[in-house]
Amino acid sequence: MSKHEFFVDMTCEGCSNAVTRVLQKLEDVQFDIDLSNKKVLIESNHSVKELTDCLKKTGKDVQYIGKK
């Protein structure tokens, strides 16, 4: 599995809950949300495009930072 870091413009617990909801719909995904730094670390075999598209379903600004 690869680890990828994303910037997600989260401002509150509701935002991080939205990220949790969309990521839980994917299979074989482990993730950690750092709300204070607006970062999400995802461990998955999904492509960066799939993960980015999934995170964008929250309606938040999403940017791929890179592989960890």
C-alpha positions as CSV (number, residue, x, y, z in Angstrom):
1,M,0.0,0.0,0.0
2,S,1.1,3.5,-0.7
3,K,0.9,6.5,1.6
4,H,-0.3,9.8,0.2
5,E,-0.6,13.2,1.8
6,F,-3.3,15.7,0.8
7,F,-4.2,19.2,1.8
8,V,-8.0,19.5,2.4
9,D,-9.4,22.9,3.4
10,M,-11.1,21.7,6.6
11,T,-12.1,24.3,9.2
12,C,-14.1,22.3,11.7
13,E,-15.0,18.9,13.1
14,G,-17.9,18.8,10.5
15,C,-15.4,19.1,7.7
16,S,-13.2,16.2,9.0
17,N,-16.4,14.1,9.5
18,A,-17.2,14.7,5.8
19,V,-13.7,13.5,4.9
20,T,-14.2,10.4,7.1
21,R,-17.6,9.6,5.4
22,V,-16.3,9.8,1.8
23,L,-13.1,7.8,2.6
24,Q,-15.0,5.0,4.4
25,K,-16.8,4.3,1.2
26,L,-13.6,3.1,-0.4
27,E,-12.3,-0.4,0.2
28,D,-8.9,-1.1,1.8
29,V,-8.2,2.5,2.9
30,Q,-6.6,3.6,6.1
31,F,-6.3,7.3,6.9
32,D,-5.4,9.9,9.5
33,I,-6.9,13.4,9.6
34,D,-4.8,16.3,10.9
35,L,-7.5,19.0,11.3
36,S,-5.3,21.7,12.7
37,N,-2.9,21.4,9.7
38,K,-5.6,20.6,7.2
39,K,-3.9,17.4,6.1
40,V,-5.1,13.9,5.4
41,L,-2.7,11.0,5.2
42,I,-4.1,8.1,3.3
43,E,-2.7,4.6,3.0
44,S,-4.3,2.8,0.0
45,N,-3.7,1.0,-3.3
46,H,-6.1,3.4,-5.0
47,S,-4.7,5.9,-7.5
48,V,-4.0,9.5,-6.5
49,K,-6.8,10.5,-9.0
50,E,-9.3,8.2,-7.3
51,L,-8.4,9.5,-3.9
52,T,-8.5,13.2,-5.0
53,D,-11.9,12.7,-6.7
54,C,-13.2,11.0,-3.5
55,L,-12.0,13.9,-1.3
56,K,-13.4,16.5,-3.6
57,K,-16.9,15.0,-3.0
58,T,-16.7,16.9,0.4
59,G,-16.9,20.2,-1.5
60,K,-13.6,21.3,0.0
61,D,-10.5,22.5,-1.8
62,V,-8.2,19.5,-2.2
63,Q,-4.5,19.4,-3.2
64,Y,-2.2,16.5,-3.5
65,I,1.0,17.1,-1.5
66,G,2.9,14.0,-2.3
67,K,3.8,10.5,-1.4
68,K,5.0,9.8,2.1
